[in-house]
Amino acid sequence: MNKTKQDIRKDQILDAALTVLVQNGYERSRMDDVVQESQLSKGALYWYYKSKKEMYLDLINFWVLRYSVTLNHIVEEDASPSQQLKDLFQYFIDQNESDPQPFVALTEFWSMAQKDPDFKKKLQKVYTHFLELIDKIINRGIQSGEFKQVNSRITALSIMVNIESINWFTIFEAHGVTVKEYMETITDFILSGLLKKH
């Protein structure tokens, strides 16, 4: 599907907004910074977004859409549930290694969600969708007999929390542990707890 000129311009703005958010944080980000980063006019920016808040709420949609295609594909593919979980973890390892910016931005969104109900509502929707995807994999594994009989919701939640912990690597000193090493170890722990012993 070909993107229209408007779509391309909007993507340009939101890419710039992500960069500014990572560099300055939400509170210190200004629309003028996004204008400068996007190399568009102030009029073009305000044609799409009337306020900084509106722009950053849309950035969450932009960020989610970018990842949803791959995540949905992982869940719908014909691979075994255990392979789907491995693919899910690997996807986030690859994303972190290729572009850690969205993970840094997410910590800013967490912060905003504590202060602003609109950001909280938006993030809750995002995480609910992600939780449902993982839950679907777990249930498929239980039904096929590959996984033990576990509470799929609690299991999905614990997996989501472990994937989300990548964000802590963007905030704190990792003490010699890489995201890849951490995620691969966690994947092994989770699968050894889920898989039926044959």
Backbone hydrogen bonds in HBPLUS format (Angstrom, degrees):
<---DONOR---> <-ACCEPTOR-->    atom                        ^
c    i                          cat <-CA-CA->   ^        H-A-AA   ^      H-
h    n   atom  resd res      DA  || num        DHA   H-A  angle D-A-AA Bond
n    s   type  num  typ     dist DA aas  dist angle  dist       angle   num
A0008-ILE N   A0004-THR O   3.01 MM   4  6.33 161.5  2.05 153.6 158.4     1
A0009-ARG N   A0005-LYS O   2.97 MM   4  6.16 158.1  2.02 146.0 152.0     2
A0010-LYS N   A0006-GLN O   2.90 MM   4  6.09 156.0  1.96 147.4 154.3     3
A0011-ASP N   A0007-ASP O   2.88 MM   4  6.13 159.0  1.93 150.4 156.0     4
A0012-GLN N   A0008-ILE O   2.93 MM   4  6.16 149.8  2.03 142.6 151.4     5
A0013-ILE N   A0009-ARG O   2.96 MM   4  6.31 151.0  2.05 146.1 153.3     6
A0014-LEU N   A0010-LYS O   2.93 MM   4  6.24 163.4  1.96 153.2 157.3     7
A0015-ASP N   A0011-ASP O   2.80 MM   4  5.94 153.9  1.87 150.2 157.2     8
A0016-ALA N   A0012-GLN O   3.11 MM   4  6.22 156.2  2.17 138.7 145.2     9
A0017-ALA N   A0013-ILE O   2.79 MM   4  6.08 150.0  1.88 145.4 155.1    10
A0018-LEU N   A0014-LEU O   2.95 MM   4  6.11 150.8  2.04 141.6 148.1    11
A0019-THR N   A0015-ASP O   3.15 MM   4  6.45 159.9  2.20 145.8 150.5    12
A0020-VAL N   A0016-ALA O   2.95 MM   4  6.22 163.1  1.98 153.8 158.3    13
A0021-LEU N   A0017-ALA O   2.87 MM   4  5.99 156.1  1.93 145.1 152.2    14
A0022-VAL N   A0018-LEU O   3.00 MM   4  6.21 160.2  2.04 151.1 155.5    15
A0023-GLN N   A0019-THR O   3.00 MM   4  6.20 155.3  2.07 146.7 153.8    16
A0024-ASN N   A0020-VAL O   2.81 MM   4  5.80 165.2  1.83 155.4 159.2    17
A0025-GLY N   A0021-LEU O   2.75 MM   4  4.76 145.2  1.87 128.7 137.5    18
A0029-SER N   A0026-TYR O   3.17 MM   3  5.20 153.7  2.24 102.4 110.4    19
A0033-ASP N   A0030-ARG O   3.00 MM   3  5.23 128.9  2.27 101.5 114.6    20
A0034-VAL N   A0030-ARG O   3.34 MM   4  6.81 151.0  2.43 146.6 153.7    21
A0034-VAL N   A0031-MET O   3.06 MM   3  5.13 117.1  2.47  96.6 111.7    22
A0035-VAL N   A0031-MET O   2.91 MM   4  6.26 153.1  1.99 151.2 159.6    23
A0036-GLN N   A0032-ASP O   2.99 MM   4  6.22 161.9  2.02 146.4 150.3    24
A0037-GLU N   A0033-ASP O   2.89 MM   4  6.12 162.7  1.92 148.5 153.5    25
A0038-SER N   A0034-VAL O   2.84 MM   4  5.84 158.5  1.88 148.4 154.1    26
A0039-GLN N   A0035-VAL O   2.98 MM   4  5.90 129.7  2.25 139.1 151.4    27
A0045-LEU N   A0041-SER O   3.17 MM   4  6.54 158.4  2.22 148.7 154.0    28
A0046-TYR N   A0042-LYS O   2.97 MM   4  6.23 168.0  1.99 156.2 158.9    29
A0047-TRP N   A0043-GLY O   2.93 MM   4  6.01 124.6  2.25 135.6 149.7    30
A0048-TYR N   A0045-LEU O   3.15 MM   3  5.55 134.2  2.37 105.0 115.6    31
A0049-TYR N   A0045-LEU O   2.94 MM   4  6.15 163.3  1.97 152.5 158.1    32
A0055-MET N   A0051-SER O   3.14 MM   4  6.38 157.6  2.19 145.4 151.5    33
A0056-TYR N   A0052-LYS O   2.93 MM   4  6.23 160.4  1.97 155.1 160.0    34
A0057-LEU N   A0053-LYS O   2.89 MM   4  6.08 148.4  1.99 152.4 161.1    35
A0058-ASP N   A0054-GLU O   3.12 MM   4  6.29 152.8  2.19 140.8 147.9    36
A0059-LEU N   A0055-MET O   2.92 MM   4  6.22 133.1  2.14 135.7 149.7    37
A0062-PHE N   A0058-ASP O   2.94 MM   4  6.23 161.2  1.97 152.5 157.9    38
A0063-TRP N   A0059-LEU O   2.84 MM   4  5.99 158.2  1.89 149.4 154.5    39
A0064-VAL N   A0060-ILE O   2.92 MM   4  6.10 162.1  1.95 151.6 156.4    40
A0065-LEU N   A0061-ASN O   2.85 MM   4  6.04 168.1  1.87 156.9 160.0    41
A0066-ARG N   A0062-PHE O   3.21 MM   4  6.30 150.1  2.30 138.8 146.3    42
A0067-TYR N   A0064-VAL O   3.06 MM   3  5.33 128.7  2.34 102.1 115.0    43
A0068-SER N   A0064-VAL O   2.77 MM   4  5.82 147.5  1.87 157.0 167.9    44
A0071-LEU N   A0067-TYR O   3.10 MM   4  6.31 170.0  2.11 157.5 160.7    45
A0072-ASN N   A0068-SER O   2.79 MM   4  5.80 169.3  1.80 155.1 158.1    46
A0073-HIS N   A0069-VAL O   3.08 MM   4  6.19 149.2  2.18 137.7 146.6    47
A0074-ILE N   A0070-THR O   2.95 MM   4  6.25 155.9  2.00 153.1 158.7    48
A0075-VAL N   A0071-LEU O   3.19 MM   4  6.49 158.8  2.24 149.1 153.7    49
A0076-GLU N   A0072-ASN O   3.00 MM   4  6.18 147.4  2.11 144.9 154.1    50
A0077-GLU N   A0073-HIS O   2.93 MM   4  5.92 127.3  2.21 148.3 159.7    51
A0083-GLN N   A0080-SER O   3.00 MM   3  5.17 117.1  2.41 101.5 117.0    52
A0084-GLN N   A0080-SER O   2.88 MM   4  6.21 152.2  1.96 154.3 163.5    53
A0085-LEU N   A0081-PRO O   2.99 MM   4  6.29 153.6  2.06 147.6 153.4    54
A0086-LYS N   A0082-SER O   3.05 MM   4  6.34 157.2  2.11 142.8 149.2    55
A0087-ASP N   A0083-GLN O   2.79 MM   4  6.03 158.3  1.84 149.9 156.3    56
A0088-LEU N   A0084-GLN O   2.86 MM   4  6.07 146.4  1.98 142.8 152.2    57
A0089-PHE N   A0085-LEU O   3.01 MM   4  6.30 166.1  2.03 155.5 157.1    58
A0090-GLN N   A0086-LYS O   2.83 MM   4  6.03 162.1  1.86 151.0 157.0    59
A0091-TYR N   A0087-ASP O   2.85 MM   4  5.93 148.1  1.95 140.8 149.0    60
A0092-PHE N   A0088-LEU O   3.31 MM   4  6.67 155.7  2.37 146.8 151.3    61
A0093-ILE N   A0089-PHE O   3.02 MM   4  6.35 148.2  2.12 147.3 157.1    62
A0094-ASP N   A0090-GLN O   2.86 MM   4  6.10 169.2  1.87 155.8 157.9    63
A0095-GLN N   A0091-TYR O   2.89 MM   4  6.12 157.0  1.95 145.9 152.9    64
A0096-ASN N   A0092-PHE O   2.99 MM   4  6.02 159.5  2.03 139.7 145.1    65
A0097-GLU N   A0093-ILE O   2.98 MM   4  6.24 155.1  2.04 150.4 157.5    66
A0098-SER N   A0094-ASP O   2.87 MM   4  6.05 151.1  1.96 149.1 157.1    67
A0099-ASP N   A0095-GLN O   2.79 MM   4  5.74 159.3  1.83 150.4 156.2    68
A0103-PHE N   A0100-PRO O   3.00 MM   3  5.47 130.5  2.25 113.3 126.5    69
A0104-VAL N   A0100-PRO O   3.22 MM   4  6.59 151.3  2.30 153.3 161.9    70
A0104-VAL N   A0101-GLN O   3.08 MM   3  5.19 119.7  2.46 100.4 115.2    71
A0105-ALA N   A0101-GLN O   2.89 MM   4  6.19 161.4  1.93 157.2 163.1    72
A0106-LEU N   A0102-PRO O   2.94 MM   4  6.07 143.8  2.07 136.1 145.2    73
A0107-THR N   A0104-VAL O   3.17 MM   3  5.50 130.0  2.44 102.4 114.1    74
A0108-GLU N   A0105-ALA O   2.93 MM   3  5.15 125.2  2.24 100.6 115.3    75
A0109-PHE N   A0105-ALA O   2.99 MM   4  6.43 150.2  2.08 148.2 157.4    76
A0110-TRP N   A0106-LEU O   2.86 MM   4  6.18 153.1  1.93 150.4 157.4    77
A0111-SER N   A0107-THR O   3.15 MM   4  6.35 158.5  2.20 137.8 143.0    78
A0112-MET N   A0108-GLU O   2.94 MM   4  6.28 156.3  2.00 148.8 155.2    79
A0113-ALA N   A0109-PHE O   2.84 MM   4  6.05 148.6  1.94 147.2 156.1    80
A0114-GLN N   A0111-SER O   3.21 MM   3  5.46 141.2  2.37 101.2 111.4    81
A0115-LYS N   A0112-MET O   2.92 MM   3  5.18 141.8  2.07 104.3 115.9    82
A0116-ASP N   A0112-MET O   2.76 MM   4  5.78 147.0  1.87 162.4 172.8    83
A0120-LYS N   A0116-ASP O   3.09 MM   4  6.36 158.6  2.14 151.8 158.5    84
A0121-LYS N   A0117-PRO O   2.91 MM   4  5.99 161.6  1.95 143.7 147.9    85
A0122-LYS N   A0118-ASP O   3.10 MM   4  6.21 157.9  2.15 140.0 146.1    86
A0123-LEU N   A0119-PHE O   2.94 MM   4  6.12 165.2  1.96 152.2 155.7    87
A0124-GLN N   A0120-LYS O   2.92 MM   4  6.07 156.7  1.97 149.4 156.3    88
A0125-LYS N   A0121-LYS O   3.14 MM   4  6.35 153.8  2.22 143.9 149.8    89
A0126-VAL N   A0122-LYS O   3.15 MM   4  6.47 155.6  2.21 144.9 151.4    90
A0127-TYR N   A0123-LEU O   2.88 MM   4  6.13 169.4  1.89 159.4 161.1    91
A0128-THR N   A0124-GLN O   2.89 MM   4  5.96 150.5  1.98 145.1 153.4    92
A0129-HIS N   A0125-LYS O   3.15 MM   4  6.33 158.5  2.19 145.1 149.9    93
A0130-PHE N   A0126-VAL O   3.09 MM   4  6.39 159.5  2.13 148.3 154.1    94
A0131-LEU N   A0127-TYR O   2.86 MM   4  5.96 158.8  1.90 146.5 152.5    95
A0132-GLU N   A0128-THR O   2.97 MM   4  6.19 153.4  2.04 145.5 152.3    96
A0133-LEU N   A0129-HIS O   3.12 MM   4  6.45 150.8  2.21 146.1 153.4    97
A0134-ILE N   A0130-PHE O   3.18 MM   4  6.54 160.9  2.21 152.1 155.9    98
A0135-ASP N   A0131-LEU O   2.89 MM   4  6.05 163.3  1.92 152.6 158.1    99
A0136-LYS N   A0132-GLU O   2.96 MM   4  6.09 148.6  2.06 143.2 150.8   100
A0137-ILE N   A0133-LEU O   3.30 MM   4  6.68 150.6  2.39 142.1 148.5   101
A0137-ILE N   A0134-ILE O   3.06 MM   3  5.20 117.5  2.47  98.7 113.4   102
A0138-ILE N   A0134-ILE O   3.02 MM   4  6.38 163.8  2.04 156.9 160.9   103
A0139-ASN N   A0135-ASP O   2.89 MM   4  6.10 169.2  1.90 155.2 158.0   104
A0140-ARG N   A0136-LYS O   3.02 MM   4  6.15 153.4  2.09 142.2 149.6   105
A0141-GLY N   A0137-ILE O   2.98 MM   4  6.27 151.5  2.07 147.5 155.4   106
A0142-ILE N   A0138-ILE O   2.93 MM   4  6.27 149.8  2.02 151.1 159.8   107
A0143-GLN N   A0139-ASN O   2.91 MM   4  6.09 169.9  1.92 153.0 155.7   108
A0144-SER N   A0140-ARG O   2.98 MM   4  6.08 147.2  2.09 141.9 150.5   109
A0146-GLU N   A0141-GLY O   2.98 MM   5  5.13 119.9  2.35 153.4 161.9   110
A0147-PHE N   A0141-GLY O   2.92 MM   6  4.96 169.2  1.93 118.8 117.3   111
A0145-GLY N   A0142-ILE O   3.12 MM   3  5.20 145.1  2.24  99.8 110.3   112
A0196-LYS N   A0146-GLU O   3.07 MM  50  6.01 162.6  2.10 150.0 148.9   113
A0148-LYS N   A0194-LEU O   2.78 MM  46  5.67 152.3  1.86 161.2 169.9   114
A0155-THR N   A0151-ASN O   2.99 MM   4  6.15 165.0  2.01 157.6 162.6   115
A0156-ALA N   A0152-SER O   2.82 MM   4  5.90 159.2  1.86 142.7 149.0   116
A0157-LEU N   A0153-ARG O   2.88 MM   4  6.05 155.6  1.94 146.1 153.3   117
A0158-SER N   A0154-ILE O   2.92 MM   4  6.18 156.2  1.98 148.6 154.4   118
A0159-ILE N   A0155-THR O   2.99 MM   4  6.26 153.1  2.07 148.8 156.2   119
A0160-MET N   A0156-ALA O   2.90 MM   4  6.12 161.0  1.94 149.3 154.8   120
A0161-VAL N   A0157-LEU O   2.93 MM   4  6.14 159.6  1.97 149.7 155.0   121
A0162-ASN N   A0158-SER O   3.07 MM   4  6.26 152.5  2.15 139.6 146.6   122
A0163-ILE N   A0159-ILE O   2.95 MM   4  6.28 154.3  2.02 151.8 158.8   123
A0164-GLU N   A0160-MET O   2.84 MM   4  6.05 161.2  1.88 151.8 157.7   124
A0165-SER N   A0161-VAL O   3.04 MM   4  6.21 128.4  2.31 136.1 148.8   125
A0166-ILE N   A0163-ILE O   3.16 MM   3  5.97 169.2  2.17 120.0 123.2   126
A0167-ASN N   A0164-GLU O   2.92 MM   3  5.91 157.4  1.97 128.0 131.7   127
A0168-TRP N   A0165-SER O   2.97 MM   3  5.36 140.4  2.13 107.2 117.4   128
A0169-PHE N   A0166-ILE O   2.94 MM   3  5.46 141.1  2.09 111.0 121.8   129
A0170-THR N   A0167-ASN O   2.94 MM   3  5.31 146.5  2.05 106.0 116.3   130
A0171-ILE N   A0168-TRP O   3.07 MM   3  5.10 148.8  2.17  98.9 108.5   131
A0172-PHE N   A0168-TRP O   2.83 MM   4  5.88 176.1  1.84 165.2 165.4   132
A0177-VAL N   A0174-ALA O   3.24 MM   3  5.38 155.8  2.30 106.3 113.5   133
A0182-TYR N   A0178-THR O   2.96 MM   4  6.18 168.8  1.98 155.0 158.4   134
A0183-MET N   A0179-VAL O   2.82 MM   4  5.94 172.5  1.82 157.6 159.9   135
A0184-GLU N   A0180-LYS O   2.93 MM   4  6.01 161.4  1.97 150.9 156.2   136
A0185-THR N   A0181-GLU O   3.06 MM   4  6.16 156.3  2.12 145.5 151.7   137
A0186-ILE N   A0182-TYR O   2.94 MM   4  6.19 163.9  1.97 153.8 158.6   138
A0187-THR N   A0183-MET O   2.86 MM   4  6.01 155.4  1.92 146.2 153.1   139
A0188-ASP N   A0184-GLU O   3.12 MM   4  6.34 158.1  2.17 141.8 146.7   140
A0189-PHE N   A0185-THR O   2.98 MM   4  6.31 159.2  2.02 151.0 156.8   141
A0190-ILE N   A0186-ILE O   2.91 MM   4  6.11 168.6  1.92 156.4 158.8   142
A0191-LEU N   A0187-THR O   2.93 MM   4  6.09 169.1  1.94 154.2 157.5   143
A0192-SER N   A0188-ASP O   2.92 MM   4  5.97 155.9  1.97 147.5 154.3   144
A0193-GLY N   A0189-PHE O   3.12 MM   4  6.33 141.2  2.28 141.1 151.0   145
A0193-GLY N   A0190-ILE O   3.19 MM   3  5.22 126.6  2.49  94.2 107.8   146
A0194-LEU N   A0190-ILE O   2.99 MM   4  6.23 133.0  2.21 140.7 154.2   147
A0195-LEU N   A0191-LEU O   2.88 MM   4  5.75 173.5  1.89 155.4 156.6   148
